[in-house]
Amino acid sequence: MLNETHRPDLRSWVASANDGATDFPIQNLPYGVYRRRRSDEPWRVGVAIGAMILDVAAAHQAGFLDGEAGRAARTCASPSLNGLMSLGPTSWSALRRAVSDVLRDDTDAGRAARGRAGSLLLAQEAAEMRLPADVSDYTDFYASVYHATNVGSMFRPDHPLLPNYKWVPIGYHGRASSLVVSGTPVVRPHGQLAGDEGAPPSRAPSRRMDYEAELGIFVGRGNALGDVIPIEEAADHLFGVALLNDWSARDIQAWEYQPLGPFLAKNFATTLSPWVVTFEALAPFRVPAFARAIGDPVPLPYLADAADQAHGGIDLQIEVWLRTERMRNEGLDAVQLSHGTSRDLYWTMAQLLTHHASNGCNLQPGDLLGSGTISGADKTSRGCLLELTWRGTEPITLPNGEVRRFLEDGDEVILRAHGVRAGHVSIGLGECSGIVRPAIPLTF
């Protein structure tokens, strides 16, 4: 629900939060884990505000955060968000309101905090970021019907969607250990590739490396093994979202995915942005759930909730940018490849969470759910090269003349996302980026 923290007239005493261009105005207040660059300082939880980071634990120690907000702030003197995620929405909201009060330019707390800015703030450019949570489990879904239809039509033109797609959220268990924070280089993987015309397979570096533009959804409070999470309670178990790039080796994937689904084509790296935007911050950008076509099945009762259908969607504009090695060497800016929106997800985030726990699976604070590639009906909204180049048959020519079917060594993929709505301040998710490095030479 909208509250005082979403007011569009709020301004911060941190000047860079008011410039109209930042991803992190005072209406956002995302969480991340940081420390001073090139130091051995302990990692701690911070809040992004403009070009700066507020040290939440330091603000608590200085007496600015007390009561329920203070209880939540005590979890922030730690190297992950898991403790905060475990508390639940009452504590999350209390801390958000208190932090907003500390950063406002028109409150007593804000005026006092401004006088202690040197001990409370660190410039983002001086900070090193790590993954925002210790992720014990990662599940990637397939929630965009446009993506599923496009990919399915490449292999099954007459029946692109399998019969279960519109009845049940489809997902697979990802690899949490290979999650990396934005900016981490990604090494081109080796894998087993199908032989041509019935020839034996071979092992080689992937020749069809791809990205997938997704949202990463963080679980807050979990559930005990054997328990479920009713859909009307799902919102109380969802903490926030980040950007996620599910790097994919399409040639490895095509050979291995039957009969059990993705494996080595997906688990070599998944990049996550460092800032987690809370669902409370996203309240202005909630929209109705995806409008199903006439004739589509109505979700089964455990996935159906009137409030979720009315407000379960989120309208975040998702952008994919590419900067090749040659572009960097020539001082050229990245070029935008696509622009989609998360409102095109066929399943809501509450439905993904509820379905995941519907068999008694025990979710835990910090667990990560990927939305799956976010694509729309228009070609310009396709969220991966597999779709944009239609399996490489429709190559993209970049403004500098370079051609891409799939990613080349040295390519940098940058994901960005923004919530934009008339009458509200735009907020962003920061960047999720990674550069493709050459495959390590085979030694066996």
N, C-alpha and C positions, 0 to 999 in steps of 0.2 A: 504494500500500500504506500501511496505517496505520503510524505511527512515533511517536517521542517527542513530536513537535510537536502531535499530536492528543490528547494525554492530557487528559481532562476535568478533572483536578484542577489543571492549570497555572493560575497566577495571575500577573498582571503588576504591576510597581511603578507602572504608570500606572493610577491608581485607576478612571478611567472605563471601563477595559477589563473590569472585574470586576463591573459593576452588574447583569448578567443581562439587560439590555435592549438593549445596544449591538449593532449589526451586526458590530462589529469587535473581538471578544475576541482574546486572544492565540492562539487556535486558528485564526484566519482569516488575518491578515497579507496583505491584498490590496495590490497596487501601483497607484500613480497618479502623475501628473505635476503639480507644483504650484509656486507661488511665493507670497510674501507679498502679500496683497491691496493694491492701489494702490501697487505698487512696480515698479521696473524690474529687480528681481533676476533672475538667470537661472533659467529653468525647470529643475527637477531631479526625480529620481524619489524618491518617498517611500512609506512603508508606513503604512497606517491602523492605529492602535491606540487603541481607545476613541474619545474625542473629539479625539485628537491625531494628528499625523503625525510619523513618524520620518524624518529626513533620512539616507538610506542612505549617500550619499557622505561626509557628515560623520562618521557612525559609523565608516566605514572609515578616514578620515583620523585619527580619534582612537585608532586601534589596536584597535578592537573586532572588526573583520572581517578575517581573514587567510586565507592558503591559497587553496583553491578558492573559498571564499566571498568573499575579497578580490578575486579576479579578476572575479567576477560583480559585486561592488559597484562596481568601477571604471567599469562601463558606466552606472552610475546618476547620474553627474555630467553628465547630458545631458537634453535636452528631450523625450525619448521613451523608450519601453520597447523599441524595436526591437533595440538592442544586447543587452540582457538576453535577449530572446526568441530571438535567434540562437544562444545558447550551448548549449542542450540541457538535458535533465533532470538530468544529474549536477550541473551548476553551479546550476540552479534549486533543487535540493534542498539543496545545501550552503549556499546563501545563506539559504534559509528556516530551516534548523536554527540557523545562526549568529544570525540576527535574533531568533529565538525565545529563544535563550540570553541575548541582550542585554536583552530586554524582560521576562524572568522575574524574579520577586521572590526566588527562592531560589538564584540562581547568583552566582558571583563577578563575572562580567561584568555581570550585572544590577545588582548593588549598586554597582559602579563607574560604570555608565552613569547610574544615578539621580543620582549626584552631579554629573553634567554635563548634566542634563536641559535646562537653559536653552539650550545650544548644539546639542542634538540634536532637540528637539521644537518643533513649532509647532501651535497650536490650529487645528483644521479651520475654525472660524468665522473665523479670521484669514487663511485661505488662498484663493487663486484657483486653480481647476483648469482644465486644458485636456484635449483628447483624449489618452488614455494612450499612443497609438502614432501614428506617421505611417503611415496606411493607404494603400497604393498601389493595392490592389484590394479590392473588396467584392462578395461573392456572397450573394444571399439565396435560401434554400431554402424548401421547402414541405413540411416534415417531419411535420406533425401530420395524421394521417389523419382525425381528427374535423373539423378545420378544412376540409380539402380536401373531405370529404364534405358538410359543411354548405353550403359555397359552391357546390360542383358541383350540389347538389340544387336550388338556387335557379334555375339556368339549364338543367339537364338532369335533371329529376326521375326519369326512368327509368334513367339511367346517370350518377349523380353523379361517379363516379371514372372517369377515362380509363383505357384498358387498360394503360398503362405505369406507373401510379402505384405499384403494389405490387412492381414489378420494378426500378425505377431511381429514385434520389433526384432529384427535380425541383428545378431552381433557375434563376435568371436573374442576369445580371451587373448589379449595382447601380452607383450613382454615388458614388465615394469622396469627391469634392470637396465634396459637400453633407452629409457627416457632420458633426454638431455635438455639442458636449458638453452634458450635462444643464444645464438652466437657460436655454439659448439660446431666445429667442422664435422661433416658427415662423410665417411669413407665409402666409396662405391663398393658394394658387396660382390663377392663371388657366389656362384650358385650353379645348380645343375640346370642346363638348358636343353629343351627338346631338340632332337636332330631333325634335319630337313628330310621330308618325304620318307619317313620311316627309318631313317638312319639312327644309330644309337645316340643317346644324349651325351653331352659333354659338360665339363665343368670349366667355367670361365667367368670373368667379370660381367656383371649385368650390362647389357647394351641398351636397355630400355628403362632407365631410372626415371622415376616420376615423383611428384609431390602430391599431397592431398590436403586441401584447405578445409580445416575442421575447427570446431569448438571443443575444448576439453572441459568437462563438467565435473566439479569436485563434490564428492559426497561429504556432508557434514556429519551429523549424528548417524550412527549405523543402526543395525538391528542384530539381535541375537540369532545364532544358528537355529534354524527351524521356524523363526518368526517371519512375518511378511511386513511390507510397508504399504498400507492402503493408499490408493491414489489421492484421496482427499487429505492425507497427511504427508504426501511426498514433498511438498514445498518446505516443510520443517526439517527435511533431511538434506536439502540442497544448499550448498554454501556459496558457490560462485563459479565463474567461467574464466578460461584463459584461451589463447589461441593455440592450436595444435596442428603440426604438420606431420602426417603419417606417411613418411617416405616409403616408396614402394618400388620394387624391382619387377616390372610387368612381365618380362620374359621368364623370370624364375616363377612368378606367380602363375602364369598360364600353364606351366608344366606340373606344378605341385599341388594346386589348390583342390583338385578332385582326388579323393572323395571327402576330405575332412576340412577343407578351407585353407585360409592363409597360414603360412608358417615362416620359412626363412625369407620369403619375399617381403616380409613386413617387420621382422623383429630385429633388424640390424640397427635401427635408430628411429626414434620418434622425438621431434623437437617440440618443446613447450615454452610459451612465453613466460617471463618471470613474474608478471603481475596478475593477481586474481581479482577480478571485478565481482563484487558480491551481487547476489540476486536482489538485495534491497536497493543497490545503486541502479539496477536495471529496471526498476519499477516503471519509469516513464516510457520505456520502450516495449512494454508487454502488449501483445496483440492477440487476437483470437487464434486458436489452433488452425492448422492448415485446413482449407476448405476442400473436403473430399468430393470427388466427382460423383455425379448421379450414378447409382449402381454400385459404388464402392461399399464394402461391408461396414456396418457400424461396429466400433470396437466392442469386444466382449465386456461384460459388466465390470470386471476387475480393472479394466483400462479406461472406463468411462466415468467422467465426473464433469458436471455442468460448469463448475468454476474453472476447471482446467481447459475445457473447450472454449470458454469465454476469454480467458486471459493467459493460456498456457504457452502461446507462441512468444518469441522474442524477435524483434526486428533489429538485427545488427547487420550493418553493411560490411561484407567480407571482401577484401581486395587481395589479389595476388600480384606481386611485382617480381621482375627478374632483372638481375644485373650480371652480365657475363664477365668473364675475366678480361676480355678485350675492352669492354665498356669501362671497367674500372681503370685499366691502364690508360685509356684515352680520356679519363675524367668525365665520362658520360653518366647521367643519372639513370636509375633503374626505370624500366618500362612496365606499364601495367598490362597484365595479361587478361585479367578477368575481374568482374565485380558482381557478386551475388548477395543474397540475403538469407539469414537464418530463418526467416519466416517461411521459407520454402521447405523446411523439414516436415516430413509427413507425420512423424511421431513427435509429441512434445517431450520435453526433458523429464517431466513428471512420469510420463508413460514409460520412458526408458528405465528410470529408477525402479518404479513399481514392478515392471515385468522382471527386471534383474533379480529382485528379491522374492518374486512370487512363488518360487519353489522352496523357499526357506534359506536361500543363499545368504550368508552373513556378510553384509557390506560394512566397511569400517571407515572411520574418519580419514580423509586423505585419499580414498580410492578415487580413481579417475575413470570417467566414462567419455569416450570419444563419440562425437555426433555422427561420424562418417562424413565423407566428402560432401560439401555443401555446393550444390549446383541448382540452377534454375532452368526455366523453359527456354531461355534465349541462349544462343551460342556464347555470347559475351559473358555469361554467368557461370560457365562450366568451371568447376573447381579443381581440375587436374589436366595434365597434358594428354592422358589417354583419351579424354573426351574432346579437348580442344583440337587435337590433331587427328582425331578419329583413328586411333591405333597407329599413328604415324603416316596415314595416307593423305592428310591435309596439312602439310608442314606450315609453320608460322615463320614469316619473314619479319625480323626485327627492324627498327628504324635505321640501324647502322648496316643493314644488309646481311647480317648473320641469319642463319636458318636453324630452326629447332623443330625436331619431331619429339625428342625426349631430352633429358638433361645431359649436358656435357660437363666434363671436369672443369672446375673453376666457376661454374654457374652458382650464383647466390639467389636463393628464393626467399622472398620477404612477404610475410602475411601481415595485414593490418585490418582492423575492424573498428567501426564506430557506431554508436547509437545516435541517431539524428531524428528529432521530432519537433515540429513547430510548437513553440511555447515553452520549450525546455532547453537546457544547456546540453550541447553535444558532449559525449564522453567517448573515450577510446580505450582500447585494450593494450596499447603499446605495440611492439613489434615482435614477431616470431621469425627468426632468420637463421639460415645455415648455408654454408658453402660446400659444394660437392668436391671432395678430394679424390685423387686417383686411387684405384684399387691397389692394395698391397700386393706385391708380386707373389705368385704362388710358390711355395717351397715344398709341397707334397701333393 
